[in-house]
């Protein structure tokens, strides 16, 4: 084909420099994005009081059967300003401080390395767990509320408590005072429920044994990493067998239906772990491998196994939110704040708490007779339901809506042949 004309030279085809627009003048100037400061909690981390003092002469001490003494908000304020508040905080935080960066497999807390009293406690809790076999559950008929056979289990625990305390070298009034906390630690006999207030009673039982010199300060790591997990095994068996209702549940917007201390103690264990981060709660393999060593991960794994939907963000959004924390130090501080605010500082929890001689009531708090009078003259002890304040808030009111056990729901699904068939959210 014949050319229509000469091709233009490259110099002629190139535009002149003056005709090229200066994009630098047209584009907005790029400036580094201002980093938003991370969210901060204005509430200071509660200080850790010193460990409670032990009795100089346990044999000569005047013991007392514990009773309820908190009836009103004024009683709670007296407690929060009393030495007894520091006593409880010092004990629970002392247990956490004793296990910082310590796995359960550490040589110092292995079963063969712990003291004789600790080995006795382990045996006692094993026996308590086997008592469920002597009080088999009634036929539920598909109900997911508490099974009344639980009352027989609690009666068996109460009956065995004196003998157990004899093995710990406590008898008479000392055993009666400590035993009240042990019996209460398995749940409420009348309401057939369990919550963080009952768990607190177990910690106070250990505190009573410590103050009465049945245990020593050197036992604290083993109490947190050996004795407490054995207690968890016993109460989990009761929760699973008797469908214990959660006491004062916040539903999915609570940390856990039943337990709190595994998270507080477990965060201390992981405080400076070199590679397990808070996001590990979402990794099934990490949970499987590390849960036996770390209470926090063990409790998350247990929660995962007792729900009817799959996914932490669906059944436990608060735990899911906490997993976004930058460090275990943040979680440890948050758990300490939560303990003093949501357990010791909550009237619906503490109005059931028992005060004796080892954990004394503050001066000016309601007397036992006043609590009985408020209940209509009936002596309720730790089992009572009436005779205390009701704030009417529903979920966090101990006398609010009865909540069926989530464990019961999972168990009933398994009975119908749906084992391991956790429902997935359609858009998950």
PyMOL commands that set and color helices and strands:
alter all, ss='L'
color gray80, all
select helices_A, chain A and resi 10-13+17-19+23-26+58-60+73-80+83-97+107-109+111-113+116-134+150-167+172-184+196-211+217-242+251-253+261-269+278-282+284-290+295-305+312-315+317-322+328-343+347-350+368-374+381-383+406-415
alter helices_A, ss='H'
color red, helices_A
select strands_A, chain A and resi 67-68+193-194+245-246+354-355
alter strands_A, ss='S'
color yellow, strands_A
deselect
rebuild
show_as cartoon
